[in-house]
């Protein structure tokens, strides 16, 4: 089972992060956290991570969808599709989100299906906006 939804962009890393933030915002997702994995590992592990590619995790949240999911199952916070990864992948930049259907598949809770479907539509629209913007450039 695939658990990710991924697009690849032919743009530099910083531009990809900025465009990802904008695309998520257009779909009602705010960025609550940002973790620079590359910098964190370099700081904590020193030389062990010196060759790691640019890698950022954006903690995105759509409050309405999160509320609906949490009303269904308080433990679902463990599986909310909140992390958006932007990372260098060779000479391209990958943007990845957790497939919201994973919430339903792992819990077996059909009551989560409408939330997962709406989250999928919104996240797919954000990913499509990234590739469309790149095609226009």
Steps between C-alpha positions, in 0.01 A plus 500: 500500500637842403468749781627810321391738230805652330586749228844589371591856404784631288552799726744592771431393855421839656254587222334159536450554875348845443273375220391204714402733784293709256333197339404358840365837616280520191341171612439613859813356661706709737858417590529444874858375510805479282780256569821538305614139523832568328598776742371310803694185418815698426469681833422188703713241320773728371688325221263202472246703301731730307402350164124499554297670230275800572203359691220694673183376665212748501238428764186595309151510649153561364314573826156401370617163375707435812200580722273264306755219518564551872125500570490154342802360683711690753802281426493588129745782569765231463401454136385842383657582162679803644861451395600635163854412397699716260836346417765494234483183295799499269477809281129547573291589804243253631187618680327222691186471711354209691212343308198584720345163412762353732286617795211285384715205393685477831205565734222329308272791601266571209384815681840650408448439128331837422778688679767298320331559164479876553860515624606302193321742267661801668851353518480376140392851394800648682737253332339565161542875551872446556544309175276743308700799622819329392356429154421871463857603589 
